[in-house]
Amino acid sequence: MTEDEARGWVRERFGVSRETQLNSYANMLVAEAQAQNLIAASTVDTLWSRHLVDSAQLVPLVADAPNGAWLDVGSGAGLPGIVAAILSDRHLVLCEPRARRVSFLTAVADTLGLGNVTIQASKIESYRPTEPVAIVSARAVAELSSLLQSTTHCTDSSTIWVLPKGRNALSEVAAARRKWQGVFHVEPSITQSDSGIVIAQGVRPK
């Protein structure tokens, strides 16, 4: 997927105004990446395909999620949390413990007027939502079993997990099934042919 194709994919599915807002976020991301290690320098020239659409593709996958918040774990640069907040009307909780990343996420939400974003400045283990979240996402945070262990206190049986796992998606699901029950599915990534996105529901310990 080229950069033009990536922008076209967003425009076709989410409209010009959201594409424009996503472009504003992209500019902030590139500028801040010079001050802190938000994304690899080698991926700046492929930002739309490598990061933005890679995150945006999660939004349609959770279209049927129940009402409730979307929890993004280890939000870092805002991938996928900020992208999801721009492209959906759902309330996003961005959980991020690192102070400099929190400052950046706060600045992005304020600058773009993202009223559907709450930033939780802590590790996920310390976060206690008032009610179970509807969606959990995490990009390049932890191995699947560990991620489930650290976040199940925020979820219930209706929560949908949408987790980009790269080339290791199938093997991580196989390992997780030894400890966890639930319905697990691996969706191919549209941006990287050898990568997968783990979608799970009804997750609970065995």
C-alpha positions, 0 to 999 in steps of 0.5 A: 500500500502506497502513501497515496493509497493509504490516504485514499483508504481513509478518505473513502471510509471515513470522509475528507474531514477526518482525513484532514484531522488525521493529517494534522495529527500526522504532522504533530507526530512527525514533529514530536518524533524529533524530540522523543522516540515515538516512531522509528525514523525509518518509518516517517516516509511511510507514516500513513501506511505503516502507522495510520492505516495500520491503526485505522483498520482496527476501527471497522473490525469493532463496529459491532462492539457493545456500547462503552469505552475503548481502552487503548493500552500503552498508547505511546505515540497515540497508535492506535488510540488517537487514530481511533478517536479521530475516526470514531465517536466512541470514548477513548481511554488512552492508558500511558505511564510515561510522562513525556508521552502523556504530555504529547497525547494531551497536546494532541487531544487539546489541539485537535479538540478530541473531546472523546479522549481521556488520558490515563497517566498510569500503568494499566494494572493501576487503572480501574474503570467505573464499568467494563470497557467495550474494546481493548486495543494495544499495539506492540505492548506485550505478548498476548497472554501477558496482555490479557492477564494485565487487562482482564480486570477492565473487561467483561465477557462482551468486551472485544479485543483487537490487537495487532500482533504482526507475524507472531499472531497465530503463535501467540494465540496458540500459546494464549489458549493454554491459559485462556478461554474465549473466541480467538480469530486472526484477521489479516492486516491490510497494510502488511501481508505477513501480519495479523490482528488478533480479535477475541471475545469472551476472554476468561482464565481457564 
